[in-house]
Amino acid sequence: MKSATDLGSHSEQDTLSAMLDAYTPPAPCRRGDVVKGVIVRVNPKMILIDIGNKCDAIVHPREMELLEPGDLERLKPGQTVHVYVLDSNESENVILVSLNKADQESDWVRAQQLLESGETVELEVVDYNKGGVIVHLGQLRGFVPASQLQPGWRSFQNAEDTEHRWQALLGKTLTLKVIEVTSSRNRLIFSERGTFSERPRRHNVLEELEVGSVQRGVVSNIVEFGAFVNVKGIDGLLHISEISWQRVNHPSQVLQVGQELDVYIFDVDLERRRLSLSLKRLTPDPWELMGQRYSEGQQLDVKIVNLVSFGAFASPVDIPEVEGLIHLSELSEQPVLRADEVVQVGMIRPARILSLRPKNRRVAFSLKVASSELQESETKVAEVAPENDAPVFPTEV
């Protein structure tokens, strides 16, 4: 049996051991640790950081050389930062650390969390190669393989130049899911096709857009057949025929990428998740004005805007958005094989309206009727007016 003295001695040893555990500093930081510290001093040659345990840390000289002046200005004494331990010199109690590496480690942790949760993230395309596009998650460089892009992007790719196949996606924001995280190989892979959870959100946004309403959007891309305008995070198609009431040969004549503008919600297809937009429907329909201002048989001045094999198209000078046909047979009293025998684009001529159907957006003009009537009018004036050389006698009373 133990004596009271033995018991007391054992109790004192336990207390001393607990005190030593409480006050003995923990082991020095190891390479690869991410620790919190407070900036003590900042200058272009050194950043000194107190990481506790009577240890000072300095940012690696190589990283100091790469720091931009703006980055250095943002670091202030007293500021709390996280650093990544690169190497330690225990004899001098100085530890080499990296600020950038600590940020990267935090980003790797975030990437792993995104992988495990399946949460989506919206990232901008900052670069591309023939195999896909590049995005940044914080300080990390991530890759979206072409096979993981939505099929809709295929219409944007440059099939003739494989090295620049995905150039059209540069600057676009993609909704992505993390599908692979391997920090040891610096490998971070994303997928756009895997963002199934975003489909309900897109569907909800489309449901909120009312046909006939006007929304603010930004031109995100321009193609031959129109432009894509981002409205509330969804790219809608502004077809070239809906840009203007007047003829538009290419969308770039009117629009540019990044331009903000109001658009008319022309159609919402929930089943196919498509959004159709219009610009011209924000202004009055010129065909309604045509029907109010003119009628069949009326004469007006028209401007030739296009020549075709079967005639020419012309617009009223005062309503240039309306185009009407002048058939070959209506260009002249004489037989005409080609329109350019009689008229040229840009020419302004008097014409008569042969047929006008505003609801069907159809109007037909005739040059020969207006020309013959003009000639008849000039002939009558000539017959009434006295000849210049004929003497004029006073009337007898």
Secondary structure, 3 states (H helix, E strand, C coil): CCCHHHHHHHHHHHHHHHHHHHHCCCCCCCCCCEEEEEEEEEECCEEEEECCCCCEEEECHHHHHHCCHHHHHCCCCCCEEEEEEEEEECCCCEEEEEHHHHHHHHHHHHHHHHHHHCCEEEEEEEEEECCEEEEEECCEEEEEEHHHCCHHHHHHCCCCCHHHCCHHHCCCEEEEEEEEEEHHHCEEEEECCCCCCHHHHHHHHHHHCCCCCEEEEEEEEEECCEEEEEECCEEEEEEHHHCCCCCCCCHHHCCCCCCEEEEEEEEEECCCCEEEEECHHHCCCHHHHHHHHCCCCCEEEEEEEEEECCEEEEEECCCCCCCEEEEHHHCCCCCCCCHHHCCCCCCEEEEEEEEEEHHHCEEEEEHHHHHHHHHHHHHHHHHHCCCCCCCCCCCCC
